[in-house]
Amino acid sequence: MAESETSAMNKWATCFVQSTGIVLTITGLAKARNAIGSAPALDVADPIVGIAFRHLLLAVGLLELFIAFFCLFTDKRQFSMLAVVWAGTSYVGQSFCVRFKCLGCCNLL
């Protein structure tokens, strides 16, 4: 691969990681804020994990903020991309399990 192609790929990868970090910051803060709400539905236990939606929402929000921190404030681009791929794959996998009622396989995610 030519040096200019490598430089262009690095530029796109950096842009992707930073934009993902911004999106994860926004969604993580929104989830953390919503977890402290007063809606009764937040106290209902999640059927897959078995903990209250309030705690689940807070945990996922903090996880998104943790990944966003690595995307925005470190040079660990490979770890950042791997964390984003892991989180996205987990989301898609769990959505698939819920959609097709195969809850037994969701414990592996």
N, C-alpha and C positions, 0 to 999 in steps of 0.2 A: 504494500500500500504506500502511496506517495505521502510525503510529509504534509502536503496541503490537505489531503483527504483526512489524515489523522487529526490535524488541527481542526478541521471542520467538524469531525465527529466529536471531538472533545468539547467544542463550543456547543453543539446541540445537546450533548449529554449534560453539560453544566446548566444549560438553560432548562432542560427537562427536570433536573434534580431541584433547582431553585423554584421553579413554578410549582412543582409537586409539594415542596416545603411550604409555600405560601397557602396552597389549597388545604393542606393538612393542618396548618395553623388555624385557619378560619373554621374548618369543620371540627377540629379538636376543641377549640374554645366554645363553639356553639354547643357541642355535646356536654362539656363540663358545666356550662351555664344552665342547660336544660335539666341536668341531673339534680340540681338543687331546687327545682320547681316544686309546686305543691299539688300537682295532678295526682289523683288516686291511682291512676294506671302505673305510675312509677314504682309503686309498692308491690305490684303483682310479680310473682316469680316467673322468670323466663322458663319455658318448657324444656329447652335444650340444656342450658347450663345449670338451672335450678337456683339462681340467685335473683334478687329483686332487680327489675329493669333499671332502677335508679343507680345501683352499684355497677351494673353492667355498662350502662351509658357512661358513667364516670371513668371506669377502667378503659373503655375503648377510646374515650376522649383523651385521657392521659397518654395512652399508647400512641395515638396520632400526634400529640404534641412532642413526644419523645422522638419519634421518627422525623418530624418536622425540624427538630433541633439539629439532628445530624445532617439533614438535607441543607439547612441554611447556614449553619455556623461551624461546620467542620470540613476538612478536605477529604474525608472518607467517602468518596463518591461511590465506590464499589459497594460498600456496606449500605449506603443510603439507597442505592438502586435495588439491592437485594431485599432490604426491609420493605420497600414499597411493593416489590413483586410478591413477597410473602404475605403482606397485608391484603393486597388485592386478590390473590389466589384464595386466601382464607375466606374472604367475603364472598367470592363467587361460589366456592365450594359449599359454604353454609347456606347460601341462597338456593343452590341446587338441591341440597338435602331437604330444606324446608318445603320447597316447591313440590318435590316428588315424594314427600312423606317418608324418606328413608332416614329417620332420626337416629338410628343405630350407628350409622357411619359418621355422624357429626361429632362424635366423641374423639375422632382421630384428628380433627382440625385443631 
